[in-house]
Each structure stands twice: as C-alpha cells, then as structure tokens.
C-alpha cells in the first residue's frame, strides 16, 4: 500500500508486530468479509470492471455523463463542481472511445486491476473492542523537538478548527481520540463515492489511527497528547479494504468532501496508487493528475490547506530518473521518468510537502528530499527512535516515516488556524514556512543543496508549535496542572483546585490559565479564576447565544495583587438547563 511509512512497529505495550520492509508499509489485516454472495448480488458489478476519471468543463458534465453511457460505461460517482466523473466499464476500449467525444477533455484509467465487487456493496470495517490503558501522558521526543509541549501551556487549539485525516480510517472509539472525534463530518471515500454510514470511516489498517493521534490525541491524562489536542478530527477513509490502496477517485472524493465540510487542514500520508509518479505524457496518468489537482484546488478554494508526506524512498524528487514501484496494484516495472512526473497529491501546487527528521533533527535516512519540492520538515522517527501514538482498539504503538512527520505539521497548521481563524490556506502555508526553525545541510552530504534557510533536505526548516500559538520563547515560569475530571451539571457552579507551592512572592501580571472543558453549548458558561486569597478574576462570560461546543483556551490574567502560593480554583458556572459537561483539565503557568 502506498503509505509513507518505512517501518511500522505497532506495539500494544509491550507486544510488537513484524516491521515492514523499508520503503513500504506493513500489509494491512484483512477487512471483514462482505456478506456471502455479495459479488453475485451487487447491482451493477461485473468481472472485469475498471474505473476511470472522465474530465470535462463543469458546464459540460451532463453531456459527459451521457457520453459515458453511450460508450458502454456507467457513472459511479460525479463531482459536478469540478467536472470530474468516476466511470466504470468492462470494455477495454472505453477510454479510447470516450476521448473522441467533443467536450471530453481527458479520460484516464485509475487502476490496472479490476474494481472489486465490494465497491457495489461495501462491508463496514470492524469496530474493535477497546482496551483500557494505565499509560499516562509524558513528554515525548517528537513533541519536545517541535516545542509542542511548550505550546500547550499557551493554547491547545480551538474545537472550531476541523482537521481531516485522509487515510486508512480512524478508530473513533479510542479513549484518546473519542473526545475530539467529529463523526458528523466523517466518511468513507473508498472506491470514489462518499459512504456516510456510521462506522464506514473506521480503520482498515492502523496507519490512520496512528496519524490521528499525532495530530489531536486529547490532553486527558491518558496515553499520549497530540500536537493540537483541542481541535476536532474527522476521518475520511480513502484506503480500500484488503489492498489498502489509495486510488485517484478516492482522493478526489476526499478533497471535495474536505472542502464541502469546512476542514481547515487535511493530512495526506500516502501517494495516489497505483503510480508512484504520474507522468503527463501518459494519457491515463495525465487525467489522474488533472482530476486530483482540480479536487485539491476546490478544497483550497473552500478554505482547506492540504499537508502531505514526501515519501520514504530516500529519493531526490527534484531530479527524477526512474520509477521501479509502479503500478503497485499489478506488476511493477522499471520505467524512465522526468521531473514532469508527479507524486500526487504531494507535489501538486498549494500542497505542503513534508520531509522527515529523526531524533535530533537530522534527515531521516528514508525520507525523500529535493530542492524546491520540500516545504518543511518534522519528526518522523528513524532507526530505534520512532513516533509513539494511538492504535486501534485503545492501544498505542510506534511507527516511523514521512507519514508520521506530516501529521506533526498538520497539527502545527491547526494551531496556527486556531490562533487566527481568519487565515486563508495560503496564509497558514506562509506562516508554517516563516516560523520554521532553519536546519542546515549536513556538511558531509552533497545531496543536500541550498542554504541554511531553505534547502533540499528540510525546506524552510523544522516546524515550531510554540511560534504557531504566538510564543516566541518557552514559558519560564513554573507549571501546575489538574487532570481530574469535574462534572458540570445544569444550573450549578463547580470548582477544580490546583495547589501552588515554591513560587516566590505574588503571581505575575501575565499568569497563564489553560482551560480544557467539554460542554455542549458553551453559552451557558461563566469561567473565573479564584486566587488563594479569595480574589475572583473573570476569565470569560460566554454570550448566551454562543452555541459552540467546548472550551479549549489559554487566558492571560493580571494576578499580581494575589500571592502565588496556595490553592487556586477554576470556577465554572452553568447558568442554564439542557446542556452539561466536564472540566477535563486546567493548568497555571507562573
């Protein structure tokens, strides 16, 4: 499968799976079998069915659909706003015949293998039993390397920011993902058609669940913490079961869904199968480039930034010569290619292309590179040091790859969007670059070209979560936290305490108060900080018409009139009926 993961050690503390061969990903466990007889009863399916992208001007879509039928095909799905149709046909001459029709701009076969019968009667992925964990949150190398642990003292990210995980699916029941999971905006796009049934978005491997945890695992005292633990995540499963391949029609569906559902950022840790690189001089591959490009531009036009993994072949994307891995759904052959051939969606205009660093910020051994192609870098793990995150069934484990680097950047982008909701995708992209910390080329590696400020290994540098939330330097004061849940019933005032010791004198004029509250319709709430001497500092009285769910914010309070040591309290007043919640956690930074 075309996942950007060279090694995938999946541990369930302490058991491990066999690692994948470098440059590939572990074969996925088989998805649940379709009901007996599904192939025979799936309406419209026949042996030999192949899939095609049919490209026209948006105004000509109706005529294009008629042409598909006239030339022996069927319309499986259609994205009228961008002029892209997903067509199926058993006729080997279908694409050539359709290319002769006026108004049809391009036609391309999306695969070199048959469309499975499951496309016409999809089986739902398994909903794994959940294992409880005794693991508690701790600082991890990847998070400290991009200063995410320092950023959390400033902001956890906003729940109004939605991040799409375009991947193998996500285990929405996982204890570290459920608090931030957005089921209403989750979907399966396998086979190129949106499947909104409950659970269709679930993981058919483990890759997507791992990625989701790196982006936004909740800061709830359990397991791990994501880069942006206050934002929402939605699963868009674009991998097909059993094969776990990501075909172009699936990516088109995913990007259009992202645009239509208000995703501020999407993560794309894959390349579009079956071609590692799509070449515009090939009629089929040219149509795939155009279809995915239109879908990406549609999503960006709707306010969505795409972040993508650079790949794991230790390949110079700025000097392409050969492709030995394509097509990966039948028999790969070696072919000569040029820089005109693109890894999609990674190399499409507007997409943030992410290289991987190891622990210590050096280039990960497997990471693709290329001057003018790589935008930024982030931790992906290397050798014995991998990225630890969530796995299906309430488990946790490690993986390495640019697949793991990309979600770190996605999380930082989500923090940027949380800090300033008015930013367009181009603005977020620019801030990622401007805030990245420069990493110079290794003196001993001539493959890395460019300057310290921008080079082929690291682009603009390694992303910085602390800068993303407005922090130029690490917090210097002492940090105190309460992770104990406190229920917030209707029409009730509750308090959560933190005892502060070892701080000299009074509290600062810039006391940071981090709040993580889960509560539907936060217009019911009034938040206050109560000092040890009883002084009450109002944090926020939400407008009664504020129907947004949850509070994940950091407040700055001038508490210089109050002594620092003693018991501080977060006071939460619920002033209405009908919506309740919980103080998940809160913290003080002096």
CORNORZI-V345974 format. One record per residue. PSI is psi in degrees with one decimal (none if undefined). Layout:
psi=PSI
psi=PSI
This chain:
psi=151.3
psi=59.1
psi=144.1
psi=65.2
psi=102.7
psi=-34.6
psi=136.9
psi=78.8
psi=104.3
psi=111.6
psi=140.9
psi=39.4
psi=82.8
psi=4.7
psi=150.6
psi=155.8
psi=167.8
psi=133.6
psi=152.6
psi=163.8
psi=136.1
psi=135.6
psi=-5.7
psi=-171.3
psi=158.2
psi=142.6
psi=135.9
psi=149.4
psi=147.9
psi=140.4
psi=163.7
psi=139.1
psi=147.7
psi=157.7
psi=148.6
psi=133.6
psi=6.6
psi=-41.4
psi=-35.7
psi=-30.1
psi=-7.7
psi=110.9
psi=129.2
psi=-14.8
psi=144.3
psi=153.7
psi=140.7
psi=5.2
psi=129.1
psi=158.6
psi=148.1
psi=146.5
psi=126.5
psi=121.4
psi=131.1
psi=174.1
psi=144.9
psi=-34.7
psi=-17.8
psi=11.8
psi=-41.4
psi=-43.4
psi=-36.7
psi=-39.2
psi=-42.1
psi=-37.8
psi=-37.8
psi=-47.3
psi=-39.4
psi=-27.5
psi=16.7
psi=22.5
psi=176.9
psi=149.1
psi=112.5
psi=-38.3
psi=157.1
psi=136.7
psi=80.0
psi=-35.4
psi=-23.5
psi=3.0
psi=38.1
psi=124.1
psi=138.1
psi=112.4
psi=150.0
psi=145.7
psi=150.5
psi=-0.6
psi=119.6
psi=-22.3
psi=11.4
psi=-50.0
psi=-45.7
psi=-41.3
psi=-40.4
psi=-29.4
psi=-15.1
psi=-5.6
psi=130.9
psi=136.1
psi=-17.5
psi=116.7
psi=-41.9
psi=152.2
psi=133.5
psi=131.1
psi=131.2
psi=-9.1
psi=161.2
psi=14.6
psi=162.2
psi=149.8
psi=127.5
psi=156.3
psi=-26.1
psi=-24.6
psi=-28.1
psi=-10.6
psi=68.2
psi=134.6
psi=140.6
psi=140.3
psi=160.2
psi=147.8
psi=95.1
psi=147.4
psi=143.2
psi=132.1
psi=130.4
psi=156.1
psi=148.1
psi=2.1
psi=136.3
psi=156.2
psi=142.0
psi=161.8
psi=133.5
psi=152.7
psi=-39.5
psi=-35.9
psi=-39.2
psi=-29.9
psi=-30.9
psi=11.5
psi=28.0
psi=-36.6
psi=-31.6
psi=-34.2
psi=-34.3
psi=-26.3
psi=-16.4
psi=-47.8
psi=141.9
psi=-3.5
psi=159.7
psi=137.2
psi=-10.3
psi=-9.6
psi=120.7
psi=132.4
psi=128.2
psi=130.2
psi=97.7
psi=105.6
psi=-151.6
psi=1.2
psi=171.9
psi=137.2
psi=97.0
psi=-14.0
psi=-9.9
psi=136.0
psi=-27.1
psi=-9.5
psi=-30.9
psi=-39.7
psi=-25.0
psi=6.2
psi=136.2
psi=91.7
psi=-33.5
psi=-27.9
psi=16.0
psi=155.7
psi=163.0
psi=132.3
psi=15.2
psi=137.7
psi=-1.2
psi=10.6
psi=134.4
psi=126.6
psi=106.5
psi=9.4
psi=144.8
psi=125.4
psi=-7.5
psi=-22.4
psi=-3.5
psi=165.8
psi=130.0
psi=10.0
psi=-127.9
psi=-9.3
psi=-49.7
psi=-37.4
psi=-38.6
psi=-45.3
psi=-44.8
psi=-38.0
psi=-37.4
psi=-35.9
psi=-50.5
psi=35.4
psi=138.3
psi=148.3
psi=80.7
psi=13.4
psi=-2.7
psi=137.8
psi=-99.0
psi=170.0
psi=134.6
psi=167.9
psi=-39.9
psi=74.9
psi=0.2
psi=-4.1
psi=169.8
psi=146.0
psi=138.8
psi=144.3
psi=127.7
psi=97.7
psi=115.2
psi=-6.2
psi=140.8
psi=148.9
psi=158.5
psi=-60.8
psi=-28.5
psi=40.0
psi=152.2
psi=91.9
psi=163.2
psi=-39.7
psi=-31.0
psi=-41.0
psi=-41.0
psi=-48.6
psi=-42.8
psi=-43.7
psi=-40.9
psi=-40.8
psi=-42.5
psi=-43.4
psi=-42.1
psi=-18.6
psi=15.3
psi=29.6
psi=125.6
psi=-32.8
psi=146.4
psi=149.7
psi=134.3
psi=88.0
psi=67.0
psi=167.6
psi=158.4
psi=116.3
psi=159.5
psi=4.2
psi=121.6
psi=-38.8
psi=135.3
psi=126.4
psi=129.6
psi=-13.8
psi=-1.2
psi=124.3
psi=-41.0
psi=-51.8
psi=-31.7
psi=-38.2
psi=-34.9
psi=-42.2
psi=-47.3
psi=-42.1
psi=-47.1
psi=-37.3
psi=-44.8
psi=-40.2
psi=-40.5
psi=-44.3
psi=-35.0
psi=-47.5
psi=-44.8
psi=-38.8
psi=-24.2
psi=2.9
psi=15.0
psi=127.2
psi=132.0
psi=130.6
psi=134.2
psi=149.6
psi=142.0
psi=-21.2
psi=165.9
psi=30.7
psi=9.1
psi=45.7
psi=141.1
psi=101.3
psi=-14.0
psi=-5.1
psi=68.1
psi=139.0
psi=-43.1
psi=157.4
psi=118.8
psi=1.0
psi=2.8
psi=147.2
psi=141.9
psi=5.7
psi=4.1
psi=-108.4
psi=109.6
psi=145.9
psi=160.7
psi=129.5
psi=153.5
psi=133.3
psi=172.7
psi=-179.8
psi=-12.7
psi=-21.8
psi=134.7
psi=139.7
psi=113.7
psi=141.0
psi=-1.5
psi=-42.4
psi=11.4
psi=148.8
psi=137.5
psi=-17.4
psi=135.7
psi=116.3
psi=126.2
psi=124.6
psi=163.7
psi=141.0
psi=157.2
psi=-174.2
psi=122.4
psi=-1.1
psi=15.8
psi=163.4
psi=131.7
psi=140.2
psi=-33.7
psi=-16.3
psi=132.5
psi=160.1
psi=-179.9
psi=123.8
psi=126.4
psi=-5.4
psi=-48.8
psi=129.1
psi=-52.1
psi=171.4
psi=161.9
psi=163.5
psi=128.8
psi=-9.9
psi=158.3
psi=140.7
psi=-128.0
psi=-11.5
psi=109.9
psi=176.9
psi=126.3
psi=128.9
psi=-168.1
psi=148.3
psi=155.3
psi=150.1
psi=22.2
psi=13.0
psi=175.8
psi=151.9
psi=-177.2
psi=145.5
psi=159.2
psi=150.0
psi=168.3
psi=-18.8
psi=-31.9
psi=-26.0
psi=-44.6
psi=-44.9
psi=-24.4
psi=-42.9
psi=-40.4
psi=-42.3
psi=-41.4
psi=-40.6
psi=-38.1
psi=-36.0
psi=-40.5
psi=-45.4
psi=-33.8
psi=-37.3
psi=-36.8
psi=92.8
psi=-15.8
psi=-8.6
psi=135.8
psi=164.2
psi=-40.6
psi=-34.2
psi=-43.0
psi=-42.6
psi=-43.5
psi=-39.1
psi=-37.8
psi=-43.8
psi=-45.6
psi=-33.8
psi=-11.8
psi=146.8
psi=124.4
psi=138.2
psi=119.5
psi=157.6
psi=142.3
psi=135.5
psi=-26.4
psi=3.0
psi=100.8
psi=-11.3
psi=-26.1
psi=114.8
psi=155.2
psi=-162.6
psi=173.5
psi=-35.5
psi=-28.1
psi=115.6
psi=175.5
psi=-21.4
psi=-41.0
psi=0.3
psi=-128.1
psi=-7.9
psi=-171.6
psi=132.3
psi=157.2
psi=109.8
psi=-33.0
psi=-44.2
psi=-32.6
psi=-30.7
psi=12.5
psi=9.2
psi=116.1
psi=-30.2
psi=157.9
psi=147.9
psi=134.5
psi=-14.7
psi=173.5
psi=150.4
psi=131.5
psi=144.9
psi=147.2
psi=117.3
psi=4.7
psi=127.4
psi=137.3
psi=119.7
psi=144.8
psi=92.8
psi=170.8
psi=144.1
psi=45.8
psi=151.0
psi=128.2
psi=161.1
psi=148.2
psi=126.7
psi=152.9
psi=126.5
psi=122.7
psi=129.7
psi=157.6
psi=14.3
psi=125.3
psi=135.3
psi=-151.4
psi=165.8
psi=158.9
psi=166.0
psi=-7.5
psi=43.2
psi=127.2
psi=127.9
psi=105.5
psi=131.1
psi=131.5
psi=100.4
psi=130.1
psi=116.6
psi=124.2
psi=141.3
psi=77.6
psi=-4.6
psi=-15.0
psi=-14.5
psi=147.3
psi=125.0
psi=135.2
psi=153.9
psi=127.6
psi=119.8
psi=164.6
psi=-29.1
psi=5.1
psi=-5.1
psi=133.9
psi=123.3
psi=114.9
psi=125.7
psi=-52.1
psi=134.2
psi=100.1
psi=139.9
psi=143.4
psi=-24.0
psi=10.5
psi=100.0
psi=4.2
psi=144.0
psi=142.9
psi=158.9
psi=117.1
psi=86.0
psi=159.5
psi=124.3
psi=147.1
psi=123.5
psi=133.0
psi=93.7
psi=26.6
psi=-16.5
psi=-7.4
psi=141.1
psi=144.2
psi=-45.4
psi=145.0
psi=-170.2
psi=116.1
psi=151.8
psi=137.9
psi=118.5
psi=126.5
psi=119.5
psi=124.7
psi=117.2
psi=19.3
psi=173.6
psi=158.5
psi=-19.5
psi=131.7
psi=176.8
psi=-158.6
psi=137.7
psi=109.2
psi=-44.2
psi=162.5
psi=163.5
psi=161.8
psi=135.2
psi=116.7
psi=none
